[in-house]
Amino acid sequence: MTKFICASGRFDAEDIVGRLNKEIDNNIEYHVQYWPIFELTSDELIGCCGLRTYNEEKYEIGFHLRPKFWKQGYAVEAA
């Protein structure tokens, strides 16, 4: 999935820490973040969905789903 999120296609430990800190800062400053999505019957992690700031006036919704859960309506339901 990270091949669609970052240029290198992989996050190293430093990238992960930086991404987490950015999400924590967005939650503190703008009160938005990404949340995990779980399949209710199996409790399996589907991915995550959330908001981030696009600019000071707009927000952007994003979905990062594991491929086995694509095209099953989870992104629409999460939105």
C-alpha positions in Angstrom: 0.0 0.0 0.0 2.8 2.4 0.7 3.8 2.5 -3.0 0.8 4.8 -3.4 1.6 7.0 -0.3 5.3 7.7 -0.6 7.7 8.1 -3.5 10.0 5.3 -2.5 7.2 2.8 -1.9 8.5 2.0 1.6 8.6 3.7 4.9 11.7 3.4 6.9 11.7 3.8 10.7 12.4 7.6 10.4 9.5 8.0 7.9 7.1 6.2 10.2 8.0 8.4 13.2 7.7 11.5 11.0 4.3 10.4 9.7 3.0 9.6 13.1 4.2 13.0 14.5 2.5 14.8 11.6 -0.8 13.0 12.4 -0.5 13.8 16.1 0.1 17.4 15.2 -2.9 17.5 12.9 -5.0 16.1 15.6 -3.8 18.7 18.1 -4.0 21.7 15.8 -7.0 20.9 13.5 -8.8 18.2 15.5 -8.6 15.7 12.5 -6.8 12.5 12.1 -6.9 9.0 10.5 -8.6 6.2 12.3 -8.3 2.4 11.9 -11.1 0.5 10.2 -11.8 -3.1 11.4 -14.1 -5.7 9.9 -16.8 -6.2 12.5 -17.3 -10.0 12.4 -13.6 -10.9 12.3 -12.0 -7.8 13.9 -9.5 -7.9 11.0 -7.7 -4.6 10.2 -9.1 -3.3 6.9 -7.0 -0.1 6.8 -7.6 3.5 7.9 -9.7 6.5 6.9 -9.6 10.1 8.0 -9.1 13.7 7.4 -6.1 15.9 6.9 -5.8 19.6 6.1 -5.5 20.5 2.4 -5.0 24.1 3.2 -6.2 26.5 5.9 -9.8 26.4 4.5 -10.2 22.9 3.2 -9.9 19.3 4.4 -9.1 16.2 2.4 -10.5 12.8 3.1 -8.3 9.8 2.6 -8.5 6.0 2.7 -5.8 3.5 2.9 -7.2 0.0 2.6 -5.5 -3.4 2.4 -6.0 -4.7 -1.2 -8.1 -7.7 -0.2 -10.7 -5.2 1.0 -10.8 -3.1 -2.1 -14.1 -2.8 -4.1 -16.3 -4.0 -1.2 -17.8 -0.6 -0.1 -15.6 -0.1 3.0 -14.3 3.3 1.9 -17.8 4.6 1.2 -19.1 3.2 4.5 -16.2 4.8 6.4 -16.8 8.2 4.7 
